[in-house]
Amino acid sequence: MYGAGDVRVENVPDPAIVEPTDAVIRVVRACICGSDLWPYNSMARSDTGQSTGHEAIGLVEEVGADVRTVKRGDVVVMPFAISDGTCEFCHEGLQTACVHVAFFGNSGMNGAQAEALRIPYADGTLYPVAVGEDDALMPSLLTLSDVMGTGHHAAVVAKVAPGKRVAVVGDGAVGLCGVIAAKRLGAEQIIVLGRHPDRIALAREFGATDVVSERGAEAVERVKELTGGHGVHSVLECVGLDQAVQTAIEITRPGRAVGRVGVPQHQAIPDAMPSFFGNITIGGGPAPVRAYIEELLPDVLDGHIQPGRVFDRTVGLDGVPDGYRAMNDRESIKVMVKP
Ligand SMILES: [Zn+2]
């Protein structure tokens, strides 16, 4: 990506092992993320460009001398963040705070919308799965590299529990996975805030019980009507814009929680007074998806959850620029890349 709206497909040098803890994967599937649309709309022009993509399933082609848990030929989930697997934060299951954390396709680090990629700290970063590279579950497995783990994180931070009322702000792929996560954790009512008919239809199939398509004060009023006047126990904020965060806080029942996973587009969190007087917990951040794979994988493998349904288009590498356009124009929910 060389600037807003400027995505190009180029030949670059093949990745190679640099450190003994590295692996090189051939990318079997990658995808375009809603968070990739922020730079797609706002990135300043750059002469060097930024390699993009942070979600992938790979086939391990080569490993460094110190790699122990993955080997050549393994199919692996590649979470969006690298993590060493050994520091205190990794041991606590917060790999996105790893002392060696870095994010694929960001800040000069190569991205996964590519044929191959070097993976630092392969043992800590990659998660091997016992499937073939053309397994029918590939789309759902791919979501474990980001959007399903991220939706789950929002639900965990928002303290979703059996019998509770939940709202999901945003109907993008993460919001849709948030609906799956909320249902999976036993929520009784799941209100999705969104307005795109294709996404809303899928949200309902995933378990949303109510839809609120209004915005701002009207959305808050609608949610309150749907919840006996007091709001929901848990809000999954999956957008990151000021108004979405504000709505999330204002529909939260006093004493309950907002889980934020939408990448914030503003420096401050709005509504300091209402959230203070409502005793509302506001938490969240980049999901430690590496930690959640263990919990979510069995439900993907047995078909109990089907987050791969968020993909409604598949392109080759040459189709990536148009894939960005399609997601940005809301013509596609999420684009899968099969290099
Ligand atoms: Zn670590």
Boltz pocket constraint, residues with backbone or C-beta under 6 A from the ligand:
constraints:
  - pocket:
      binder: B
      contacts: [[A, 83], [A, 84], [A, 85], [A, 86], [A, 87], [A, 88], [A, 89], [A, 90], [A, 91], [A, 95], [A, 97], [A, 98], [A, 99], [A, 100]]
      max_distance: 6.0
